[in-house]
Amino acid sequence: MKVVIQRITVKEAILYLSLLAYPALTLIVKGGVNTAFAVIALISISMLASSPIKIKQITADRTTKIFALAMVSGTLAILLPQIYYQQFDARPFDSELRFLLAIPVFMALRFSGNRALSVLEYAFPLGALATFLFMQTQIPPGARIKTEFLDSIHVGGISMILGFMSLYSVNWLRRDKNFLLILKLLGFVSGIYIAIRSGTRGVWLAMPILFLLWYAMMKSRPFSIKIAAFMIVIASLVAYASVDIVHKRVALAISNLEAYSSGKVNNGTAARLELWKVAFRLMAENPVVGIEPGSLDARLTALSKAGVINDRVMKEGKAEMHSEIAARMAKYGVLGCLSALAVFLIPAWLFYQSLASTNRQSAGAAQIGLCVAVGFFVFGLTVEVFNIKMVAAFYGLTIAIMMAATNISGSSTSEWRA
C-alpha cells in the first residue's frame, strides 16, 4: 500500500508551532502570547488575502457575524463615549485590538483543516505542565505563585483554564492512547495545583462550576470514565482541603463578609462589594455612554471627599474595579456592560449550541470553548480580566481557535494552504 505524505508549507509549520507553543508562552515568557498571537493573526490575514474563496462567502454564515459582533462590541463601547465627549485616547483600545484580531484568526483557521486540532490537544496540557515545572524553580514553598510580569490572580486564572481545557479534551478527537491520556491528566492536575497555590478566591469559585459543567457533558460517556471522573473530583477536593493557603484565604473571606454584614467597610472583600455600588452609581449619571473618558480616578476621589465611599474603597477602585463588568459599567455605561457580557456570553452561547453536533470534533471543541468562556466569565466577576493586554490576547486567541475548531469546514481545506 502506497503511503501519501502531504507536505506542509513554511507558513503552515510556523502556524502549527505557534498554536502548540502559545499556552506555555503565556505564563513563562513575558510578551510570549502577544508574539504568538501576532504571528497567528498575520498568517491568518495572509490566508484570507490569498484565498480563492471570496470574503463575502467566508463572512456570510450566521456564526461568523455573531462572533464578529461580540468581538467588536468592546471597541464600539469605548469609541462611542469618546465621540460623544469629544475626548480621544488610543490607550483603552489596546486590549480590544486583540479581540478584533480574533475575527480573522477565526475565519482563517476554520478552513485550515484538521491538522490544527491535533496540535491543540497537545498544546493545552503541555502549557499547563510546562508552567508547573517552571514555577517549581521560581516560587519558594508556601508562597503564592506569580511571575515577574503577571500577578497571582491572573496566573491562577489562566492556569486553571489550561488545566480544565486539558481535562475537557480527554478523548476529544478519538479514544486517547495511554500516553496522551496521562499527559492530559497531568496537565489538568498541574493547572489546578497552580490555581490553588495562587491563593486566588475568584479563581477557586470557578472550579466547582467547571467541574459540574464537565460532568454534565459526560452523560454519553462510558460508565468507567464517569467513575474515573468521580475519583478525580474527590482527589482534587481532598487536595484542595488539605492546603493551608486555602484554609487561611477562605477563613479570611468569611470573616470579611461577617464584618461587612455588620456595616464595616474595612477590608478587601467589603471594598469590592462597595465598588459594585459605585459602578451602578456612575452608570446612572449617563446610562448610555457612561462618564467622561479617563475620569474614573477623579470620580472616585470626589465620592471619597463627599463621604459616599471611604479611603479604602477609593484606593481599591483606583488600582482596579475588581470586576470586568463593574469596570465597564462605571466607565462606559450600558454600552460597556453589554460589551463585557457579549465578549463572554455570546461565544458561550455559540459553543453551547454546537454541543449537540453529530461531528465528534465539533462537539468536543464546543465543550472546550464553553469551558474557556464560562471560566473567564466567573473569573471576570471578581477581577478586571482585560486590563492586562496579554490576558486579553490569551482569551481572544483561545476563543477564536476553539470557535474555528467547532465550526471547521472540510469542504474547502484543500484550497487553503498557509
Secondary structure, 3 states (H helix, E strand, C coil): CCCCCCCCCHHHHHHHHHHHHHHHHHHHCCCHHHHHHHHHHHHHHHHHHCCCCCHHHHCCCHHHHHHHHHHHHHHHHHHHHHHHHCCCCCHHHHHHHHHHHHHHHHHHHCCCCCHHHHHHHHHHHHHHHHHHHHHHCCCCCCCCCCCCCCCHHHHHHHHHHHHHHHHHCCCCCCCCCHHHHHHHHHHHHHHHHHHHHCCCHHHHHHHHHHHHHHHHCCCCCCHHHHHHHHHHHHHHHHHHHHCHHHHHHHHHHHHHHHHHHCCCCCCHHHHHHHHHHHHHHHHHHCCCCCCCCCCHHHHHHHHHHCCCCCHHHHHHHHHCCCCHHHHHHHHHHHHHHHHHHHHHHHHHHHHHHHCCCCCHHHHHHHHHHHHHHHHHHHHCCCCCHHHCHHHHHHHHHHHHHHHHHHCCCCCCHHHCCC
